[in-house]
């Protein structure tokens, strides 16, 4: 398994610019905890968003990042549990050809992917892993 450190997809010719299009179900944490996603552990703090995607996967987004990246649907107020849609933003993605691991951020939880999964770079030092089947369903070329 390859361990990826200090990845910069802005200079990688194999990286693609993609946009996510998805409505998700959200709950907000009432106490700190740990959610095990398919890719690895996601520690969370009080107020962080616990997300269930359209394809059933679960993950965590810190509250400050969530507020900047999602808007409520169906008349809900921001901060209430319910349906939210991501604000379309271009991110960088690279499909991996071998098993790999990468930290979500400096000293963050380590996520794991298998051959065919995608490593995502949301911003400098901000990474994710998306399973190949999910990537095909919710990401489109920018």
N, CA, C and O atoms as a DFTB+ gen file, in Angstrom:
568 C
 N C O
     1  1       0.848      -1.172       0.000
     2  2       0.000       0.000       0.000
     3  2       0.897       1.240       0.000
     4  3       1.871       1.309       0.750
     5  1       0.567       2.198      -0.830
     6  2       1.299       3.452      -0.923
     7  2       0.731       4.457       0.069
     8  3      -0.482       4.655       0.136
     9  1       1.601       5.083       0.831
    10  2       1.194       6.148       1.746
    11  2       1.488       7.476       1.072
    12  3       2.635       7.761       0.727
    13  1       0.459       8.287       0.884
    14  2       0.603       9.559       0.178
    15  2       0.765      10.680       1.199
    16  3      -0.020      10.802       2.139
    17  1       1.802      11.497       0.997
    18  2       2.058      12.638       1.868
    19  2       2.237      13.895       1.018
    20  3       2.843      13.844      -0.052
    21  1       1.717      15.005       1.489
    22  2       1.911      16.316       0.850
    23  2       1.557      16.288      -0.635
    24  3       2.328      16.765      -1.467
    25  1       0.425      15.747      -0.959
    26  2      -0.044      15.647      -2.333
    27  2      -0.459      17.021      -2.858
    28  3      -1.097      17.797      -2.147
    29  1      -0.098      17.311      -4.089
    30  2      -0.534      18.544      -4.746
    31  2      -1.015      18.189      -6.145
    32  3      -0.220      18.078      -7.078
    33  1      -2.325      18.014      -6.279
    34  2      -2.888      17.620      -7.576
    35  2      -2.907      18.761      -8.581
    36  3      -3.180      18.529      -9.759
    37  1      -2.625      19.985      -8.150
    38  2      -2.624      21.111      -9.099
    39  2      -1.533      20.951     -10.146
    40  3      -1.629      21.539     -11.224
    41  1      -0.500      20.171      -9.856
    42  2       0.601      19.982     -10.801
    43  2       0.625      18.581     -11.395
    44  3       1.561      18.239     -12.118
    45  1      -0.377      17.768     -11.106
    46  2      -0.420      16.380     -11.564
    47  2      -1.231      16.289     -12.849
    48  3      -2.427      16.583     -12.849
    49  1      -0.599      15.890     -13.930
    50  2      -1.281      15.831     -15.230
    51  2      -2.363      14.752     -15.282
    52  3      -3.220      14.784     -16.165
    53  1      -2.335      13.799     -14.350
    54  2      -3.366      12.753     -14.312
    55  2      -4.603      13.191     -13.517
    56  3      -5.610      12.483     -13.505
    57  1      -4.536      14.338     -12.861
    58  2      -5.666      14.824     -12.059
    59  2      -6.750      15.407     -12.966
    60  3      -6.471      15.937     -14.042
    61  1      -7.987      15.295     -12.501
    62  2      -9.136      15.850     -13.222
    63  2      -9.828      16.891     -12.365
    64  3      -9.797      16.808     -11.137
    65  1     -10.448      17.866     -12.998
    66  2     -11.272      18.861     -12.315
    67  2     -12.711      18.355     -12.378
    68  3     -13.252      18.137     -13.462
    69  1     -13.329      18.168     -11.206
    70  2     -14.663      17.592     -11.133
    71  2     -15.542      18.400     -10.179
    72  3     -15.052      19.183      -9.365
    73  1     -16.863      18.187     -10.305
    74  2     -17.849      18.843      -9.451
    75  2     -18.814      17.779      -8.942
    76  3     -19.279      16.930      -9.702
    77  1     -19.109      17.838      -7.636
    78  2     -20.078      16.912      -7.037
    79  2     -21.473      17.498      -7.164
    80  3     -21.666      18.703      -7.002
    81  1     -22.444      16.645      -7.453
    82  2     -23.850      17.043      -7.533
    83  2     -24.649      16.031      -6.726
    84  3     -24.939      14.934      -7.203
    85  1     -25.010      16.413      -5.474
    86  2     -25.644      15.430      -4.594
    87  2     -26.461      16.116      -3.501
    88  3     -26.063      17.142      -2.950
    89  1     -27.607      15.522      -3.208
    90  2     -28.381      15.900      -2.028
    91  2     -28.148      14.821      -0.984
    92  3     -28.233      13.629      -1.279
    93  1     -27.851      15.254       0.256
    94  2     -27.491      14.333       1.338
    95  2     -28.411      14.541       2.531
    96  3     -29.049      15.586       2.655
    97  1     -28.477      13.547       3.406
    98  2     -29.183      13.666       4.682
    99  2     -28.161      14.000       5.748
   100  3     -27.082      13.410       5.782
   101  1     -28.493      14.950       6.627
   102  2     -27.531      15.445       7.607
   103  2     -28.121      15.440       9.007
   104  3     -29.272      15.822       9.216
   105  1     -27.321      15.008       9.947
   106  2     -27.576      15.174      11.378
   107  2     -26.378      15.931      11.925
   108  3     -25.295      15.891      11.341
   109  1     -26.567      16.624      13.047
   110  2     -25.458      17.343      13.657
   111  2     -25.124      16.679      14.986
   112  3     -26.014      16.357      15.772
   113  1     -23.825      16.476      15.229
   114  2     -23.362      15.756      16.413
   115  2     -23.704      16.522      17.684
   116  3     -23.479      17.729      17.779
   117  1     -24.252      15.798      18.662
   118  2     -24.574      16.369      19.970
   119  2     -23.454      16.129      20.972
   120  3     -23.447      16.704      22.061
   121  1     -22.494      15.262      20.588
   122  2     -21.332      14.987      21.427
   123  2     -20.212      14.515      20.515
   124  3     -20.482      14.071      19.399
   125  1     -18.961      14.597      20.958
   126  2     -17.853      14.121      20.126
   127  2     -17.958      12.615      19.892
   128  3     -18.562      11.895      20.687
   129  1     -17.369      12.152      18.802
   130  2     -17.405      10.724      18.531
   131  2     -16.561      10.339      17.337
   132  3     -15.720      11.104      16.864
   133  1     -16.812       9.131      16.863
   134  2     -16.078       8.563      15.743
   135  2     -17.062       7.847      14.835
   136  3     -17.843       7.012      15.291
   137  1     -17.024       8.172      13.568
   138  2     -17.837       7.499      12.561
   139  2     -16.876       6.758      11.649
   140  3     -15.931       7.353      11.131
   141  1     -17.102       5.477      11.449
   142  2     -16.254       4.705      10.537
   143  2     -16.871       4.747       9.143
   144  3     -17.910       4.136       8.892
   145  1     -16.220       5.473       8.244
   146  2     -16.656       5.490       6.853
   147  2     -16.036       4.282       6.156
   148  3     -15.252       3.553       6.764
   149  1     -16.378       4.065       4.895
   150  2     -15.784       2.961       4.144
   151  2     -14.287       3.143       3.983
   152  3     -13.553       2.171       3.802
   153  1     -13.825       4.409       4.048
   154  2     -12.424       4.709       3.813
   155  2     -11.594       4.795       5.094
   156  3     -10.365       4.816       5.035
   157  1     -12.260       4.847       6.251
   158  2     -11.518       4.920       7.498
   159  2     -12.218       5.771       8.534
   160  3     -13.354       6.196       8.327
   161  1     -11.545       6.026       9.660
   162  2     -12.163       6.752      10.774
   163  2     -12.376       8.226      10.467
   164  3     -11.556       8.857       9.801
   165  1     -13.476       8.766      10.954
   166  2     -13.794      10.191      10.854
   167  2     -14.153      10.650      12.255
   168  3     -15.276      10.426      12.706
   169  1     -13.230      11.283      12.949
   170  2     -13.530      11.817      14.276
   171  2     -14.331      13.104      14.112
   172  3     -14.128      13.861      13.163
   173  1     -15.239      13.336      15.045
   174  2     -16.042      14.556      14.951
   175  2     -16.236      15.195      16.313
   176  3     -16.115      14.554      17.356
   177  1     -16.545      16.490      16.263
   178  2     -16.775      17.295      17.463
   179  2     -18.250      17.672      17.534
   180  3     -18.994      17.472      16.574
   181  1     -18.663      18.210      18.656
   182  2     -20.041      18.698      18.806
   183  2     -20.330      19.706      17.694
   184  3     -19.541      20.620      17.450
   185  1     -21.466      19.529      17.026
   186  2     -21.885      20.435      15.966
   187  2     -21.461      20.030      14.576
   188  3     -21.994      20.564      13.604
   189  1     -20.519      19.102      14.436
   190  2     -20.090      18.667      13.106
   191  2     -21.226      17.940      12.392
   192  3     -22.114      17.372      13.028
   193  1     -21.184      17.967      11.071
   194  2     -22.216      17.339      10.253
   195  2     -21.900      15.862      10.038
   196  3     -20.806      15.509       9.598
   197  1     -22.874      15.001      10.353
   198  2     -22.796      13.563      10.101
   199  2     -23.661      13.316       8.877
   200  3     -24.885      13.435       8.936
   201  1     -23.025      12.976       7.781
   202  2     -23.688      12.963       6.481
   203  2     -23.916      11.547       5.987
   204  3     -23.054      10.678       6.125
   205  1     -25.096      11.325       5.405
   206  2     -25.400      10.098       4.678
   207  2     -25.648      10.504       3.235
   208  3     -26.582      11.251       2.943
   209  1     -24.806      10.009       2.335
   210  2     -24.901      10.373       0.928
   211  2     -26.027       9.663       0.209
   212  3     -26.655       8.749       0.743
   213  1     -26.268      10.099      -1.006
   214  2     -27.338       9.537      -1.838
   215  2     -27.127       8.059      -2.132
   216  3     -28.080       7.346      -2.446
   217  1     -25.879       7.589      -2.032
   218  2     -25.586       6.184      -2.296
   219  2     -25.389       5.384      -1.010
   220  3     -24.936       4.240      -1.056
   221  1     -25.729       5.986       0.152
   222  2     -25.712       5.274       1.427
   223  2     -24.432       5.396       2.238
   224  3     -24.418       5.015       3.409
   225  1     -23.369       5.910       1.662
   226  2     -22.124       6.075       2.400
   227  2     -22.282       7.145       3.471
   228  3     -23.105       8.050       3.335
   229  1     -21.485       7.039       4.549
   230  2     -21.530       8.020       5.633
   231  2     -20.147       8.609       5.836
   232  3     -19.137       7.924       5.677
   233  1     -20.112       9.900       6.193
   234  2     -18.869      10.586       6.484
   235  2     -19.155      11.820       7.319
   236  3     -20.311      12.164       7.566
   237  1     -18.090      12.482       7.753
   238  2     -18.189      13.651       8.618
   239  2     -17.609      14.869       7.914
   240  3     -16.611      14.768       7.200
   241  1     -18.242      16.022       8.123
   242  2     -17.698      17.299       7.670
   243  2     -17.729      18.237       8.870
   244  3     -18.759      18.380       9.530
   245  1     -16.588      18.879       9.150
   246  2     -16.547      19.821      10.272
   247  2     -17.580      20.911      10.033
   248  3     -17.884      21.251       8.890
   249  1     -18.117      21.457      11.120
   250  2     -19.221      22.410      10.996
   251  2     -18.844      23.627      10.158
   252  3     -19.643      24.060       9.328
   253  1     -17.656      24.190      10.348
   254  2     -17.287      25.371       9.576
   255  2     -17.198      25.056       8.084
   256  3     -17.619      25.867       7.260
   257  1     -16.661      23.899       7.728
   258  2     -16.601      23.505       6.309
   259  2     -17.996      23.208       5.779
   260  3     -18.323      23.573       4.650
   261  1     -18.825      22.544       6.596
   262  2     -20.175      22.204       6.168
   263  2     -20.978      23.465       5.837
   264  3     -21.609      23.546       4.783
   265  1     -20.950      24.443       6.738
   266  2     -21.728      25.672       6.533
   267  2     -21.350      26.380       5.238
   268  3     -22.198      27.016       4.612
   269  1     -20.091      26.275       4.831
   270  2     -19.633      26.926       3.605
   271  2     -19.919      26.101       2.351
   272  3     -19.861      26.634       1.243
   273  1     -20.228      24.805       2.505
   274  2     -20.324      23.922       1.341
   275  2     -21.706      23.345       1.056
   276  3     -21.917      22.751      -0.001
   277  1     -22.658      23.511       1.989
   278  2     -23.982      22.906       1.801
   279  2     -25.090      23.904       2.099
   280  3     -24.933      24.786       2.943
   281  1     -26.222      23.758       1.394
   282  2     -27.403      24.585       1.642
   283  2     -28.596      23.675       1.929
   284  3     -28.718      22.603       1.336
   285  1     -29.483      24.105       2.846
   286  2     -30.642      23.265       3.189
   287  2     -31.632      23.176       2.040
   288  3     -31.723      24.077       1.206
   289  1     -32.368      22.080       2.011
   290  2     -33.421      21.831       1.014
   291  2     -34.769      21.775       1.718
   292  3     -34.838      21.696       2.945
   293  1     -35.814      21.816       0.948
   294  2     -37.176      21.568       1.434
   295  2     -37.591      22.485       2.583
   296  3     -38.293      22.053       3.497
   297  1     -37.162      23.748       2.544
   298  2     -37.601      24.717       3.539
   299  2     -36.940      24.606       4.901
   300  3     -37.324      25.313       5.833
   301  1     -35.959      23.735       5.030
   302  2     -35.258      23.607       6.318
   303  2     -34.388      24.838       6.549
   304  3     -34.013      25.537       5.608
   305  1     -34.076      25.088       7.820
   306  2     -33.159      26.176       8.165
   307  2     -31.750      25.616       8.298
   308  3     -31.557      24.470       8.704
   309  1     -30.770      26.443       7.948
   310  2     -29.377      26.006       8.071
   311  2     -29.097      25.657       9.529
   312  3     -29.365      26.458      10.424
   313  1     -28.566      24.478       9.766
   314  2     -28.282      24.014      11.117
   315  2     -29.281      22.998      11.630
   316  3     -29.034      22.333      12.636
   317  1     -30.433      22.870      10.929
   318  2     -31.409      21.843      11.281
   319  2     -31.041      20.536      10.587
   320  3     -30.482      20.556       9.490
   321  1     -31.344      19.415      11.203
   322  2     -31.163      18.120      10.552
   323  2     -32.100      18.046       9.350
   324  3     -33.186      18.627       9.363
   325  1     -31.674      17.331       8.316
   326  2     -32.527      17.156       7.149
   327  2     -31.720      17.068       5.869
   328  3     -30.537      16.727       5.882
   329  1     -32.380      17.383       4.761
   330  2     -31.760      17.287       3.437
   331  2     -30.996      18.571       3.118
   332  3     -31.480      19.680       3.346
   333  1     -29.785      18.384       2.583
   334  2     -28.934      19.489       2.146
   335  2     -28.362      19.145       0.778
   336  3     -28.174      17.974       0.447
   337  1     -28.089      20.177      -0.009
   338  2     -27.441      19.973      -1.309
   339  2     -26.089      20.654      -1.264
   340  3     -25.951      21.755      -0.730
   341  1     -25.089      19.986      -1.832
   342  2     -23.766      20.606      -1.878
   343  2     -23.786      21.796      -2.837
   344  3     -24.489      21.782      -3.849
   345  1     -23.017      22.807      -2.508
   346  2     -22.804      23.934      -3.419
   347  2     -21.748      23.465      -4.419
   348  3     -20.645      23.093      -4.017
   349  1     -22.068      23.477      -5.722
   350  2     -21.106      22.973      -6.703
   351  2     -19.797      23.773      -6.689
   352  3     -19.791      24.984      -6.907
   353  1     -18.702      23.073      -6.431
   354  2     -17.375      23.657      -6.389
   355  2     -16.432      22.706      -7.124
   356  3     -16.500      21.490      -6.943
   357  1     -15.566      23.262      -7.940
   358  2     -14.589      22.436      -8.644
   359  2     -13.521      21.961      -7.660
   360  3     -12.950      22.759      -6.917
   361  1     -13.257      20.650      -7.665
   362  2     -12.191      20.059      -6.867
   363  2     -11.317      19.211      -7.788
   364  3     -11.682      18.929      -8.929
   365  1     -10.172      18.818      -7.277
   366  2      -9.260      17.983      -8.048
   367  2      -9.381      16.530      -7.606
   368  3      -9.540      16.247      -6.419
   369  1      -9.305      15.616      -8.562
   370  2      -9.440      14.189      -8.277
   371  2      -8.474      13.401      -9.154
   372  3      -8.202      13.759     -10.300
   373  1      -7.970      12.321      -8.579
   374  2      -7.082      11.436      -9.333
   375  2      -7.426      10.000      -9.003
   376  3      -7.468       9.610      -7.836
   377  1      -7.675       9.211     -10.049
   378  2      -7.939       7.785      -9.837
   379  2      -6.620       7.077      -9.574
   380  3      -5.634       7.286     -10.280
   381  1      -6.619       6.234      -8.543
   382  2      -5.401       5.557      -8.124
   383  2      -5.355       4.148      -8.706
   384  3      -6.383       3.484      -8.838
   385  1      -4.166       3.707      -9.046
   386  2      -3.980       2.404      -9.684
   387  2      -3.403       1.360      -8.738
   388  3      -3.008       0.274      -9.164
   389  1      -3.357       1.699      -7.441
   390  2      -2.930       0.751      -6.412
   391  2      -3.544       1.194      -5.091
   392  3      -4.008       2.326      -4.959
   393  1      -3.542       0.295      -4.121
   394  2      -4.056       0.635      -2.792
   395  2      -3.233       1.784      -2.216
   396  3      -2.032       1.878      -2.468
   397  1      -3.886       2.667      -1.433
   398  2      -3.189       3.842      -0.913
   399  2      -3.822       4.299       0.393
   400  3      -4.922       3.883       0.757
   401  1      -3.095       5.163       1.082
   402  2      -3.622       5.822       2.274
   403  2      -3.193       7.279       2.238
   404  3      -2.157       7.621       1.667
   405  1      -4.013       8.146       2.863
   406  2      -3.709       9.567       2.925
   407  2      -4.426      10.157       4.138
   408  3      -5.557       9.773       4.438
   409  1      -3.781      11.077       4.829
   410  2      -4.412      11.761       5.951
   411  2      -5.374      12.817       5.417
   412  3      -5.081      13.489       4.428
   413  1      -6.527      12.959       6.080
   414  2      -7.517      13.965       5.668
   415  2      -6.943      15.373       5.719
   416  3      -7.308      16.232       4.917
   417  1      -6.042      15.603       6.668
   418  2      -5.374      16.894       6.840
   419  2      -4.115      16.634       7.653
   420  3      -3.876      15.500       8.069
   421  1      -3.302      17.665       7.888
   422  2      -2.124      17.472       8.736
   423  2      -2.563      16.905      10.074
   424  3      -3.436      17.468      10.735
   425  1      -1.968      15.805      10.472
   426  2      -2.283      15.121      11.736
   427  2      -3.749      14.680      11.807
   428  3      -4.271      14.466      12.901
   429  1      -4.423      14.540      10.651
   430  2      -5.822      14.122      10.617
   431  2      -5.964      12.620      10.515
   432  3      -4.975      11.894      10.415
   433  1      -7.207      12.159      10.542
   434  2      -7.499      10.739      10.391
   435  2      -6.944      10.243       9.053
   436  3      -6.962      10.970       8.061
   437  1      -6.458       9.013       9.034
   438  2      -5.907       8.422       7.819
   439  2      -6.999       7.620       7.121
   440  3      -7.640       6.757       7.720
   441  1      -7.194       7.925       5.847
   442  2      -8.178       7.231       5.015
   443  2      -7.454       6.263       4.093
   444  3      -6.274       6.442       3.789
   445  1      -8.174       5.230       3.647
   446  2      -7.579       4.203       2.804
   447  2      -8.423       4.002       1.549
   448  3      -9.651       4.075       1.590
   449  1      -7.749       3.751       0.451
   450  2      -8.423       3.446      -0.803
   451  2      -7.802       2.223      -1.440
   452  3      -6.676       1.838      -1.123
   453  1      -8.551       1.622      -2.338
   454  2      -8.059       0.463      -3.084
   455  2      -7.872       0.861      -4.543
   456  3      -8.245       1.960      -4.953
   457  1      -7.298      -0.032      -5.305
   458  2      -7.096       0.222      -6.724
   459  2      -8.421       0.650      -7.354
   460  3      -9.437      -0.021      -7.173
   461  1      -8.417       1.751      -8.084
   462  2      -9.616       2.252      -8.755
   463  2     -10.330       3.351      -7.998
   464  3     -11.132       4.077      -8.586
   465  1     -10.061       3.494      -6.702
   466  2     -10.662       4.587      -5.923
   467  2     -10.004       5.904      -6.302
   468  3      -8.983       5.931      -6.989
   469  1     -10.599       6.982      -5.847
   470  2     -10.141       8.331      -6.187
   471  2      -9.639       9.058      -4.955
   472  3     -10.271       9.012      -3.900
   473  1      -8.496       9.733      -5.087
   474  2      -8.029      10.638      -4.043
   475  2      -8.497      12.028      -4.467
   476  3      -8.341      12.428      -5.621
   477  1      -9.073      12.751      -3.510
   478  2      -9.647      14.073      -3.768
   479  2      -8.807      15.130      -3.059
   480  3      -8.348      14.915      -1.938
   481  1      -8.609      16.266      -3.714
   482  2      -7.969      17.415      -3.072
   483  2      -8.969      18.563      -3.133
   484  3      -9.227      19.131      -4.194
   485  1      -9.529      18.892      -1.958
   486  2     -10.544      19.938      -1.864
   487  2      -9.914      21.319      -1.761
   488  3     -10.489      22.305      -2.221
   489  1      -8.744      21.388      -1.162
   490  2      -7.964      22.614      -0.984
   491  2      -6.566      22.159      -0.579
   492  3      -6.373      20.982      -0.277
   493  1      -5.586      23.060      -0.565
   494  2      -4.255      22.637      -0.106
   495  2      -4.330      22.023       1.300
   496  3      -4.837      22.647       2.232
   497  1      -3.821      20.799       1.435
   498  2      -3.815      20.122       2.725
   499  2      -5.140      19.531       3.157
   500  3      -5.262      19.102       4.304
   501  1      -6.137      19.491       2.290
   502  2      -7.487      18.995       2.609
   503  2      -7.851      17.905       1.603
   504  3      -8.117      18.188       0.435
   505  1      -7.859      16.640       2.076
   506  2      -8.003      15.496       1.179
   507  2      -9.162      14.582       1.559
   508  3      -9.671      14.627       2.679
   509  1      -9.562      13.763       0.610
   510  2     -10.571      12.754       0.833
   511  2     -10.316      11.568      -0.073
   512  3      -9.465      11.615      -0.962
   513  1     -11.069      10.501       0.167
   514  2     -11.021       9.303      -0.661
   515  2     -12.453       8.972      -1.037
   516  3     -13.340       8.969      -0.184
   517  1     -12.680       8.694      -2.315
   518  2     -14.014       8.343      -2.798
   519  2     -13.921       7.015      -3.539
   520  3     -13.102       6.841      -4.442
   521  1     -14.782       6.082      -3.135
   522  2     -14.846       4.783      -3.812
   523  2     -15.227       4.985      -5.279
   524  3     -15.968       5.911      -5.611
   525  1     -14.724       4.126      -6.144
   526  2     -14.918       4.274      -7.586
   527  2     -16.396       4.320      -7.974
   528  3     -16.790       5.162      -8.780
   529  1     -17.216       3.435      -7.417
   530  2     -18.635       3.398      -7.784
   531  2     -19.348       4.684      -7.378
   532  3     -20.166       5.202      -8.138
   533  1     -19.049       5.202      -6.195
   534  2     -19.659       6.459      -5.744
   535  2     -19.192       7.621      -6.620
   536  3     -19.994       8.471      -7.007
   537  1     -17.906       7.657      -6.931
   538  2     -17.371       8.722      -7.772
   539  2     -18.138       8.791      -9.095
   540  3     -18.518       9.873      -9.541
   541  1     -18.361       7.640      -9.715
   542  2     -19.063       7.584     -11.000
   543  2     -20.491       8.113     -10.900
   544  3     -21.024       8.641     -11.876
   545  1     -21.119       7.974      -9.716
   546  2     -22.517       8.394      -9.550
   547  2     -22.680       9.870      -9.211
   548  3     -23.668      10.480      -9.621
   549  1     -21.743      10.462      -8.476
   550  2     -21.987      11.822      -7.970
   551  2     -21.026      12.883      -8.475
   552  3     -21.255      14.063      -8.211
   553  1     -19.970      12.532      -9.180
   554  2     -19.024      13.522      -9.691
   555  2     -19.123      13.601     -11.196
   556  3     -19.273      12.592     -11.885
   557  1     -19.033      14.835     -11.696
   558  2     -19.070      15.107     -13.134
   559  2     -17.865      15.968     -13.505
   560  3     -17.373      16.729     -12.673
   561  1     -17.380      15.857     -14.756
   562  2     -16.280      16.732     -15.173
   563  2     -16.683      18.203     -15.055
   564  3     -17.826      18.570     -15.329
   565  1     -15.730      19.032     -14.645
   566  2     -15.993      20.472     -14.511
   567  2     -15.889      21.148     -15.865
   568  3     -16.076      22.360     -15.965
